[in-house]
Amino acid sequence: MAEPRSGADLHDRLGALLRQRGSVVATPPSPGTTAPMPAASVADRVADAVPADDWAARIESLRQAQRVREARRYRAERALPGTEVAPGVRCIGFRAPLPPCARDAVPWEAGEGAAGPLVYLDTETTGLAGGTGTLVFLLGLAWHDGDALAVQQWLLVSPGAEERLYRAVMERLPENPHWVSFNGKAFDLPLLATRLRLARLRDPFAGRAHWDLLHPLRRAFDSRWPDCRLQTAERRLLGIERVDDLPGAFAPQAWTAFLRHGETAMLGEAIRHNRDDVVALARLLPALRAVYADPSRFDADAASIGRRLAQAGRADAARRALEGALHDAGARRALARICARQRRWAEVEALLAPLADAARPCVQALERLAKIAEHVHHDRARARALTERLVALAPTEPRHRNRLARLSRPGA
């Protein structure tokens, strides 16, 4: 139970309300007063300063101000794009001329292709911390419809309409969607799961196949680009430069300004930013397929791509990707590991020999060649010579010294 307010608190509250209306308030207590003024004394002073018959007018003035704010908010909602699909929920439709994207299996993932339609997903939220205090006020979804990409953006114009928003989305989702997102596994889908749990609704986003494009993009370009943001990929990989784009960090401010003051200009920019993000996902997916097919063409990290392809069980694709980037030492080592698993020792030696004989010899290449000489060719003399070079390069490494001691023992 809340504690009753003191007379001074009531006086301050009344003063704030009257200042909003533009009226004159009673004179506050003098600065020299140290003890709080008794409630009866404050009431007497306010009663003396404000005629009793003026209270009704003041209350009506406050009600009128509230009606003005509600009317302004209603006009702002009507000015927003899209149509109202439920009280407090608007749906904004858009079609982008974009051909359908193949639903075949992506090279960086083990498994088959998409069983259902590809649905691209992006959210705008009231914060990046997640948890129960963060709302999704704009949910962007898109799927291919003929030769175009159909985009639907679900805008929450009233915080109390969150349940209605999710119900409207669930009614219009394609059957058996296959999600495509950018960092959706770590942020968007867990946040949506939290909001749906709080609304006591089933989660249509959980348990579905999901391609998160952030991770394959990082594997390909984390060592090449200053960052791997979606807009960086648009600019460097797709050749698209956004103009006057609202940074995603300002999206919460745009929604708050709309709720408090009915400002729609900034919110409109946040809606456009979300739409551009969803369309960018549909463009980025085929571009990443091309990158993983030919890393050298896009100056991507072929070694990292080859390792991922090998982990996904696509050894042939990994070989093709690495063979086009043999100028890179990491690609040579990655391809040598694939050949070693297939026991293609001649190819392993051919790949590693240039690295071992370079001006700055590669320790990993020398060690692999020494093992092949000892265990595959049973050439102890060559194995000992390679190990001596290893000890000279890394004298503190115990495994090299132990190998040299073993190879140096007579009759071993």
VENPE-V957228 format. One record per run of one state. SS is the DSSP state (A for helix, B for strand, O for the rest). FROM is the first residue (numbers start at 1). TO is the last residue. If there is no record, write none. Layout:
# VENPE-V957228
ss=<SS SS>
from=<FROM FROM>
to=<TO TO>
This chain:
# VENPE-V957228
ss=<O A O A O A O B O B O B O B O B O A O B O A O B A O A O A O A O A O A O A O A O A O A O A O A O>
from=<1 7 22 39 50 52 80 83 87 89 97 118 126 136 146 148 157 159 173 178 182 184 199 210 213 222 230 239 248 262 265 294 295 299 302 312 315 324 329 342 345 357 363 377 380 394 398 409>
to=<6 21 38 49 51 79 82 86 88 96 117 125 135 145 147 156 158 172 177 181 183 198 209 212 221 229 238 247 261 264 293 294 298 301 311 314 323 328 341 344 356 362 376 379 393 397 408 412>
